[in-house]
Structure formats: C-alpha cells, structure tokens
Amino acid sequence: MTSPGLTPKLTVAMSVYNNAPYLAEAMDSILRQSFTDFEFLIVNDGSTDGSGAVIDAYALRDPRIRVIHQDNRGLVVSLNRLFAEASTAWVARMDGDDVALPERLAAQWDFVSANPGHGVVGTFSYLIGPDSQPLGKSGGHKPVTHDDLCAHLEDGPLFVHASVMIAREAMLGVDGYHPAYKHCEDHDLWLRLAEHTRLANLPEELLAYRVYPEQVSHRHLVEQAANAAISWQARLERAAGRPDPTAGLDEMPPLSELDALFGRTGVAAYVRAKVVNRMLFAPDALSGEGFGILLDYIEDAGAEPRTWRAAARILRSGHPAKAAAVAHALLKAG
C-alpha cells in the first residue's frame, strides 16, 4: 500500500452510475488485490440508487479511494474525467458491476513493466450472473498479441473494456474517448490507440464479467453495432491520410447521411450490413429500433435466405404486420 504523501504507481478508475446492487462486490475485489500500490479513483455520475453513499462509506475506511461526485453526464464524459484526474502514468479500468480476481493488477503490472512499448493490456474474463453465480463459460477469449489484435480490428471485440490497463500518455495523445461513439466508445478507442501504441491481452481469466438484462449491449444493440461499423470506416479515412470526419462530432448523423459525411459512397450500406449481421438473432431489435435499417438493407442487398429467416423471427416474436412488411420488401427486391 502507498505510504501517505507518496504517489502511487497506478490508478484504478471506475465510473459508477446506479450500480448499487453490485458495487460493494466490485469495490471489494479491487481493495483486495495482491498489488496494493494504487489510488482508487471513482466518479459517481449522478447515481440515484444509493451508489454514492456506498462509495463514501468505503472512502472513509480506505485512504486509497478518491471520489468525484458529479451530475449525470454520461459514461464518455466520466471516463475522460477519470483519465484527466488520474495522478499516475498507468490507469486500470474497472466497472461497478464486475469483479476483479485478486491477481489481476499484479499480472498486468508485471506485463507492462517487462514489455515497454505496450500502451494497452487487457485480460480474458469469465461470465457471472446477477447473483454472482458463474455461468460456466468464458466472456470470449480475445486475440493476445499486438499483431493478432490488429488483424481483428474491423470486427472485434478486442478487449473486455473493464479489464484494460492503459498508459495515460497514450490515452491523452488520442484525445480519449470520443462522444459520438455511444455504446461502443471503447471499440473506437482501440482502433485509434492501435495506430500509436502496442496492444496485448493476457490469456488469463482475471475478470468476472457480469451479465444481466439492463446492460448496454442488451439495451442498445443497434446503435452499438452501427457506431462500431462507423468507427472502422473512420479508421479507413485515417489510414488513407484523410481527416476523420467523426472526430469533432457529439453524436452521429442518421445512416442516410453517412456517405455525405465521409465524402464517398458505400459507407451507409456497409454500416447497414454490419447492423443486420448483429441483430439477425435479436427479434426485438429486428422489429424495433433496427426495423427501418433492415428494410433499407434489403433494398441495398436484395433478398437473401437469412433475411427471409429474419422475417420469420419477427413473425414468431408477435409482430405480424412488420413481418409482412419485410416479406413484401423481400419479394419486391427479388
């Protein structure tokens, strides 16, 4: 543990918004790390469920905890503030609903100490449910080496976001998280960081990733998939030596305006195809937020066996009128 008055080696950064059911377990998992030389910086982003009181109670007991209470400003603003306020050269991310294994920080610190030139190192994870019960499967084993990660940049996912340790200098050098990439701000960040530093994952399950219905990936699947696809198109612009047209945006324009934004054709069609790929087995998305995208995709790509199957899934999910509209579009497209 850091002695009073001495700067710690590492900042653990956690943004919290209404994580009260899981917060104590998440904080305990950090405070019990075998690596102890860190400050624990927490932004309470306007929580209304008692999360702030939980954080303050822990801060009274452990001097490593530094708390920032703010009005609700969203995840991107909160994460950028954490990196701006961190007092160390390395920042380890953590979420208020996950659980870090005791050796996580030590393993990552040992890696970055032995591998200069790496600016991002994540870990594998395994899945737990709302009651912390193991779900018997991993959270997805990601590519491990820099070269393998770069080979998978287009589709990802590259990292478990809550598992990463990031060099603060590299983070600030790419202007942090960009606000337009809602619900996939991390994927856009990895694409930009890969242009400036080396990436790696430790092939060990050092984070328990919690799965529950209220998660972003469940509630915002369509917007997440669209923005991830746009981030790849933005990377292509940078790779070609052109400015990133999304860099200064606070939010993305409608998909129909993407070709004009990028100054070339095919961007909107690419994004629609990626979104449809992502939501084919999500009837709520197909019949809800993604319904118009599905119809536009059929107009772009024509009739396909998989989009006929999507019409059947929409019908079985209790939306006969929308299923009929998809079938009509498919017949019209031939």
C-alpha positions, 0 to 999 in steps of 0.5 A: 500500500502507498505510504501517505504523501507518496504517489502511487504507481497506478490508478484504478478508475471506475465510473459508477452510475446506479450500480448499487446492487453490485458495487460493494462486490466490485469495490471489494475485489479491487481493495483486495488485490495482491498489488496494493500500490494504487489510488482508487479513483471513482466518479459517481455520475449522478447515481440515484440508487444509493451508489454514492453513499456506498462509495463514501462509506468505503472512502472513509475506511480506505485512504486509497479511494478518491471520489468525484461526485458529479451530475449525470453526464454520461459514461464518455464524459466520466471516463475522460474525467477519470483519465484527466484526474488520474495522478499516475502514468498507468490507469486500470479500468474497472466497472461497478458491476464486475469483479476483479480476481485478486491477481489481476493488477499484479499480472498486468503490472508485471506485463507492462513493466517487462514489455515497454512499448505496450500502451494497452493490456487487457485480460480474458474474463469469465461470465457471472450472473446477477447473483454472482453465480458463474455461468460456466463459460468464458466472456470470449477469449480475445486475440493476445498479441499486438499483431493478432489484435490488429488483424481483428480490428474491423470486427472485434471485440478486442478487449473486455473494456473493464479489464484494460490497463492503459498508459495515460500518455497514450490515452491523452495523445488520442484525445480519449474517448470520443462522444459520438461513439455511444455504446461502443466508445471503447471499440473506437478507442482501440482502433485509434490507440492501435495506430500509436501504441502496442496492444496485448491481452493476457490469456488469463481469466482475471475478470468476472464479467457480469451479465444481466438484462439492463446492460448496454449491449442488451439495451442498445444493440443497434446503435452499438453495432452501427457506431462500431461499423462507423468507427472502422470506416473512420479508421479507413479515412485515417489510414488513407491520410484523410481527416476523420470526419467523426472526430469533432462530432457529439453524436452521429448523423442518421445512416442516410447521411453517412456517405455525405459525411465521409465524402464517398459512397458505400459507407451507409450500406456497409454500416447497414450490413454490419447492423443486420449481421448483429441483430439477425438473432435479436427479434426485438431489435429486428422489429424495433429500433433496427426495423427501418435499417433492415428494410433499407438493407434489403433494398441495398442487398436484395433478398437473401435466405437469412433475411427471409429467416429474419422475417420469420423471427419477427413473425414468431416474436408477435409482430405480424404486420412488420413481418409482412412488411419485410416479406413484401420488401423481400419479394419486391427486391427479388 
